[in-house]
Amino acid sequence: MSNLIVVPNEVDGWDILREEDPQALTNTPTMETAVEAAEKILADEGGEGEVVVNEQAVHQLDDTSRGMKTYVLVLLGLLAAITVIIVITSLLASATLN
């Protein structure tokens, strides 16, 4: 088994990472709860490896997670714009038929 590394998160809290994997296993609000959670993960996996705390390294968000909110908001804006166009078109069509 590999070691688990506890590092501060760029945004908030503390992340638990595997040595060879940049993706966080979980995020907790404090370093103490992160160490406890990492020890529990190791125990559940058979107890091999150790928990290493690295307070200087900060776990950065990847670009995919960082931009997701922006993409969702843009898509919702486009959906609203299309809905308004459909409503206006149907009102104009209704007015010209009468």
Residue frames as a rotation matrix with the C-alpha (Angstrom) as fourth column:
MET 1
0.572 0.820 0.000 0.00
0.820 -0.572 0.000 0.00
0.000 0.000 -1.000 0.00
SER 2
-0.208 -0.620 0.757 1.04
0.557 -0.711 -0.430 3.59
0.804 0.332 0.493 -0.47
ASN 3
-0.737 -0.105 -0.668 1.33
0.633 -0.455 -0.627 6.37
-0.238 -0.884 0.401 2.06
LEU 4
0.395 0.846 0.358 -1.44
0.864 -0.475 0.169 8.91
0.313 0.242 -0.918 2.52
ILE 5
-0.746 -0.663 0.054 -0.48
0.632 -0.732 -0.255 12.57
0.209 -0.157 0.965 2.53
VAL 6
0.395 0.825 -0.405 -2.47
0.898 -0.440 -0.020 15.25
-0.195 -0.356 -0.914 4.38
VAL 7
-0.756 -0.616 0.222 -2.09
0.654 -0.730 0.200 18.73
0.039 0.296 0.954 2.85
PRO 8
-0.354 0.644 -0.679 -3.98
0.098 -0.696 -0.711 22.02
-0.930 -0.318 0.183 3.09
ASN 9
0.065 0.497 0.866 -6.47
0.964 0.192 -0.182 22.65
-0.256 0.847 -0.466 0.29
GLU 10
-0.781 -0.388 0.489 -6.18
0.559 -0.784 0.270 25.75
0.278 0.484 0.830 -1.89
VAL 11
-0.212 0.808 0.550 -9.75
-0.021 -0.567 0.824 26.77
0.977 0.163 0.137 -1.09
ASP 12
0.159 0.350 0.923 -10.63
-0.931 -0.260 0.258 25.44
0.330 -0.900 0.285 2.35
GLY 13
0.853 0.263 0.451 -9.83
-0.466 0.773 0.431 22.59
-0.235 -0.578 0.782 4.71
TRP 14
-0.253 -0.940 0.231 -7.38
-0.781 0.339 0.524 19.72
-0.571 -0.047 -0.820 4.37
ASP 15
0.564 0.385 -0.731 -7.13
-0.785 0.525 -0.329 17.08
0.258 0.759 0.598 1.63
ILE 16
0.190 -0.482 0.855 -6.03
-0.349 0.781 0.518 13.46
-0.918 -0.397 -0.020 1.88
LEU 17
0.529 -0.128 -0.839 -4.01
-0.843 0.031 -0.537 12.27
0.095 0.991 -0.091 -1.13
ARG 18
0.843 -0.422 0.333 -2.27
0.367 0.905 0.216 9.06
-0.393 -0.060 0.918 -2.11
GLU 19
0.023 -0.945 -0.325 1.43
0.089 -0.322 0.942 9.49
-0.996 -0.051 0.077 -2.87
GLU 20
-0.796 -0.439 0.417 1.05
0.378 0.178 0.909 8.64
-0.473 0.880 0.024 -6.54
ASP 21
-0.185 0.833 0.521 -2.40
0.945 0.006 0.326 10.18
0.269 0.553 -0.789 -7.17
PRO 22
-0.949 -0.231 0.214 -3.03
0.190 -0.962 -0.197 13.96
0.251 -0.146 0.957 -7.37
GLN 23
-0.144 0.974 0.178 -6.81
-0.159 -0.200 0.967 13.49
0.977 0.111 0.184 -6.90
ALA 24
-0.664 -0.067 0.745 -7.93
-0.728 -0.173 -0.664 14.06
0.173 -0.983 0.066 -3.30
LEU 25
-0.774 0.407 -0.485 -9.63
0.415 0.905 0.097 11.11
0.478 -0.126 -0.869 -1.59
THR 26
0.358 0.883 -0.304 -11.55
0.874 -0.202 0.442 13.45
0.329 -0.424 -0.844 0.71
ASN 27
-0.442 -0.405 0.801 -11.53
0.079 -0.907 -0.415 16.92
0.894 -0.120 0.432 2.26
THR 28
0.199 0.466 -0.862 -12.00
0.933 0.180 0.312 17.72
0.301 -0.867 -0.398 5.95
PRO 29
0.853 0.250 0.459 -12.26
0.178 -0.965 0.195 21.04
0.491 -0.085 -0.867 7.81
THR 30
0.695 -0.614 0.374 -9.22
-0.695 -0.442 0.567 20.59
-0.183 -0.654 -0.734 10.10
MET 31
-0.136 -0.850 -0.508 -5.83
-0.809 0.391 -0.438 18.92
0.571 0.352 -0.742 10.00
GLU 32
-0.666 -0.114 0.737 -6.73
-0.651 0.572 -0.499 16.74
-0.365 -0.812 -0.455 13.00
THR 33
0.344 0.864 0.369 -9.86
-0.443 0.496 -0.747 15.34
-0.828 0.093 0.553 11.34
ALA 34
0.609 -0.199 -0.768 -7.88
-0.754 0.156 -0.638 14.76
0.247 0.968 -0.055 8.13
VAL 35
-0.532 -0.847 0.009 -5.24
-0.784 0.488 -0.384 12.74
0.321 -0.212 -0.923 10.02
GLU 36
-0.411 0.464 0.784 -7.96
-0.493 0.611 -0.620 10.70
-0.767 -0.641 -0.023 11.76
ALA 37
0.673 0.711 -0.202 -9.72
-0.526 0.270 -0.806 10.04
-0.519 0.649 0.556 8.43
ALA 38
0.248 -0.671 -0.699 -6.43
-0.841 0.208 -0.499 9.05
0.480 0.711 -0.513 6.77
GLU 39
-0.726 -0.506 0.466 -5.63
-0.682 0.617 -0.393 6.63
-0.089 -0.603 -0.793 9.60
LYS 40
0.030 0.829 0.559 -9.12
-0.421 0.518 -0.745 5.11
-0.907 -0.213 0.364 9.24
ILE 41
0.716 0.181 -0.675 -8.63
-0.698 0.144 -0.702 4.70
-0.030 0.973 0.229 5.48
LEU 42
-0.274 -0.900 -0.339 -5.30
-0.827 0.401 -0.394 2.94
0.491 0.173 -0.854 6.07
ALA 43
-0.644 0.078 0.761 -6.85
-0.557 0.635 -0.536 0.69
-0.525 -0.769 -0.365 8.72
ASP 44
0.434 0.894 0.113 -9.71
-0.491 0.340 -0.802 -0.23
-0.756 0.293 0.586 6.38
GLU 45
0.676 -0.239 -0.697 -7.19
-0.673 0.184 -0.717 -1.11
0.300 0.953 -0.037 3.67
GLY 46
0.752 -0.355 -0.555 -5.12
0.354 0.928 -0.114 -3.38
0.556 -0.111 0.824 5.87
GLY 47
0.922 -0.291 -0.256 -2.94
0.138 -0.371 0.918 -0.98
-0.362 -0.882 -0.301 7.83
GLU 48
0.086 -0.934 0.347 0.02
0.955 0.176 0.238 -0.80
-0.284 0.311 0.907 5.43
GLY 49
-0.051 -0.196 0.979 1.57
0.573 -0.809 -0.132 2.59
0.818 0.555 0.154 4.75
GLU 50
-0.414 -0.110 -0.903 1.66
0.863 -0.362 -0.352 5.67
-0.288 -0.926 0.245 6.93
VAL 51
0.724 0.655 0.215 0.05
0.683 -0.725 -0.091 9.10
0.096 0.213 -0.972 7.21
VAL 52
-0.466 -0.884 -0.046 2.34
0.882 -0.468 0.052 12.00
-0.068 -0.016 0.998 6.31
VAL 53
0.672 0.645 -0.364 1.35
0.625 -0.758 -0.190 15.60
-0.398 -0.099 -0.912 7.07
ASN 54
-0.471 -0.775 0.422 2.84
0.882 -0.418 0.216 18.24
0.009 0.474 0.881 4.76
GLU 55
0.294 0.637 -0.713 1.75
0.682 -0.662 -0.310 21.69
-0.670 -0.395 -0.629 5.92
GLN 56
-0.388 -0.533 -0.752 3.87
-0.118 -0.780 0.614 23.54
-0.914 0.327 0.240 3.33
ALA 57
-0.978 0.064 0.197 2.42
0.207 0.257 0.944 21.89
0.010 0.964 -0.264 0.23
VAL 58
-0.369 0.900 -0.232 -0.95
-0.493 -0.401 -0.772 23.24
-0.788 -0.171 0.592 -0.88
HIS 59
-0.529 0.275 0.803 -3.25
0.637 0.754 0.161 21.03
-0.561 0.597 -0.574 -2.95
GLN 60
-0.789 0.184 -0.587 -4.27
-0.443 -0.832 0.334 23.09
-0.427 0.523 0.738 -5.99
LEU 61
0.298 0.916 0.270 -7.58
-0.134 0.320 -0.938 22.72
-0.945 0.243 0.218 -7.77
ASP 62
-0.568 -0.435 0.699 -7.34
0.615 0.339 0.712 21.31
-0.546 0.834 0.075 -11.26
ASP 63
-0.943 0.125 -0.308 -8.49
-0.273 -0.820 0.503 23.43
-0.190 0.558 0.808 -14.19
THR 64
-0.627 0.756 -0.190 -11.56
0.289 0.452 0.844 21.27
0.724 0.474 -0.502 -14.76
SER 65
-0.080 0.604 -0.793 -13.00
0.994 0.105 -0.021 21.91
0.071 -0.790 -0.609 -11.30
ARG 66
-0.662 -0.289 -0.692 -12.01
0.445 -0.894 -0.052 25.56
-0.603 -0.342 0.720 -11.34
GLY 67
-0.930 0.215 -0.298 -14.04
-0.361 -0.682 0.636 26.44
-0.067 0.699 0.712 -14.46
MET 68
-0.756 0.654 -0.036 -17.07
0.622 0.734 0.275 24.23
0.206 0.185 -0.961 -13.95
LYS 69
-0.171 0.722 -0.670 -19.18
0.656 -0.424 -0.625 26.89
-0.735 -0.546 -0.401 -12.22
THR 70
-0.493 -0.078 -0.867 -18.55
-0.412 -0.856 0.312 29.35
-0.766 0.511 0.389 -15.05
TYR 71
-0.971 0.111 -0.212 -19.61
-0.144 0.436 0.889 26.83
0.191 0.893 -0.407 -17.69
VAL 72
-0.512 0.831 -0.217 -22.82
0.857 0.480 -0.185 25.98
-0.050 -0.281 -0.959 -15.84
LEU 73
-0.126 0.457 -0.880 -23.73
0.316 -0.823 -0.472 29.67
-0.940 -0.338 -0.041 -15.44
VAL 74
-0.709 -0.170 -0.684 -23.06
-0.540 -0.493 0.682 30.36
-0.453 0.853 0.258 -19.13
LEU 75
-0.919 0.385 -0.088 -25.18
0.241 0.722 0.649 27.40
0.314 0.575 -0.756 -20.19
LEU 76
-0.271 0.853 -0.447 -28.04
0.870 0.019 -0.493 28.51
-0.412 -0.522 -0.747 -17.92
GLY 77
-0.299 0.091 -0.950 -27.79
-0.137 -0.989 -0.052 32.02
-0.944 0.114 0.308 -19.42
LEU 78
-0.914 -0.066 -0.401 -27.96
-0.405 0.065 0.912 30.61
-0.034 0.996 -0.086 -22.94
LEU 79
-0.707 0.700 -0.101 -30.98
0.691 0.714 0.113 28.49
0.151 0.010 -0.988 -22.00
ALA 80
-0.123 0.649 -0.751 -32.74
0.565 -0.577 -0.590 31.58
-0.816 -0.497 -0.296 -20.62
ALA 81
-0.536 -0.142 -0.832 -31.93
-0.460 -0.778 0.429 33.56
-0.708 0.612 0.351 -23.78
ILE 82
-0.970 0.193 -0.150 -33.29
-0.020 0.549 0.835 30.80
0.244 0.813 -0.529 -26.04
THR 83
-0.437 0.850 -0.295 -36.45
0.878 0.331 -0.347 30.61
-0.197 -0.411 -0.890 -23.92
VAL 84
-0.164 0.339 -0.926 -36.99
0.108 -0.927 -0.359 34.38
-0.981 -0.159 0.116 -24.26
ILE 85
-0.799 -0.170 -0.577 -36.51
-0.527 -0.265 0.807 34.17
-0.290 0.949 0.122 -28.05
ILE 86
-0.852 0.522 -0.049 -39.06
0.447 0.773 0.451 31.36
0.273 0.362 -0.891 -28.30
VAL 87
-0.211 0.803 -0.557 -41.60
0.793 -0.192 -0.578 33.28
-0.572 -0.564 -0.596 -26.21
ILE 88
-0.304 0.054 -0.951 -41.15
-0.268 -0.963 0.031 36.48
-0.914 0.264 0.307 -28.25
THR 89
-0.943 -0.081 -0.324 -41.40
-0.334 0.219 0.917 34.57
-0.004 0.972 -0.233 -31.53
SER 90
-0.656 0.750 -0.082 -44.59
0.741 0.661 0.123 32.81
0.147 0.020 -0.989 -30.45
LEU 91
-0.109 0.610 -0.785 -46.14
0.503 -0.648 -0.573 36.12
-0.858 -0.457 -0.236 -29.28
LEU 92
-0.537 -0.140 -0.832 -45.31
-0.529 -0.713 0.461 37.76
-0.658 0.687 0.308 -32.62
ALA 93
-0.970 0.201 -0.133 -46.72
0.023 0.628 0.778 34.80
0.240 0.752 -0.614 -34.54
SER 94
-0.415 0.860 -0.298 -49.87
0.877 0.290 -0.384 34.90
-0.244 -0.421 -0.874 -32.44
ALA 95
-0.160 0.330 -0.930 -50.29
0.113 -0.930 -0.350 38.64
-0.981 -0.161 0.112 -33.00
THR 96
-0.743 -0.167 -0.648 -49.90
-0.570 -0.351 0.743 38.39
-0.351 0.922 0.165 -36.79
LEU 97
-0.892 0.451 -0.001 -52.48
0.400 0.793 0.460 35.60
0.208 0.410 -0.888 -37.10
ASN 98
-0.211 0.861 -0.462 -55.20
0.828 -0.093 -0.552 37.66
-0.519 -0.499 -0.694 -35.40
